[in-house]
Amino acid sequence: MITHLRGKLIEKNQSYLIIDCHGVGYYIHISSYTYSSLLKIIKKEKDICIYTYLFIKENQHVLYGFFEKKERKIFSYLISVNGIGPNSAIMLLSSLTPYEIEKSIYKEDIKSFNQVKGIGTKTAQRIIIELKDKFTKDIFPKKGKNVKFLEKTPFLIKEEALNALIILGFSIKKSKKVLDDVLNENPEFSVENLIKESLKKL
């Protein structure tokens, strides 16, 4: 399986990218979320890195790309739901951020999913029923602890801090590593505290 691609961005669109990797051009389907996230970091003539998911069905080999591993994981969960194909999953990730999908599943918020084109009440119910257990193990607080849902998940906190560090002129690769190190030591940090502590290490 192709896990990621690093190369020169040849063409970009809200629904796809073309990346040149050592002379080979890859056509990659993306969500609007990935597109808007890339716009914040793209610099002319610079390589980009996209996390990928290769969808194989019969004679089809379709490559999907994601700005963050978190978005790719949610995509893989969504396509495991009966009735949700990759196009529907991309539509969901284009209409709702990964954080909003997490929150909607946790709070069993059917209305949020109904706002997405092609997602009716029954499909929204299936998404919540089939994925809540997976999200509980992987994302939400464990039983026995304070299970109050945070307004900002660790993923969103890290994303905001990363954007702030990029704006300050730090490289993406180094910033991500430092943020991961700080969050591993202090998982309860707010965005502000995360940025302050990361700046000390950069």
Secondary structure, DSSP 8 states (H G I E B T S, - for coil): ---EEEEEEEEE-SSEEEEEETTEEEEEE--HHHHHHHHTT--TT-EEEEEEEEEEETTEEEEEEESSHHHHHHHHHHTTSTT--HHHHHHHHHHS-HHHHHHHHHTT-HHHHHTSTT--HHHHHHHHHHHHHHHHHHTS--TTS-----SS-HHHHHHHHHHHHHHTT--HHHHHHHHHHHHHH-TT--HHHHHHHHHHH-
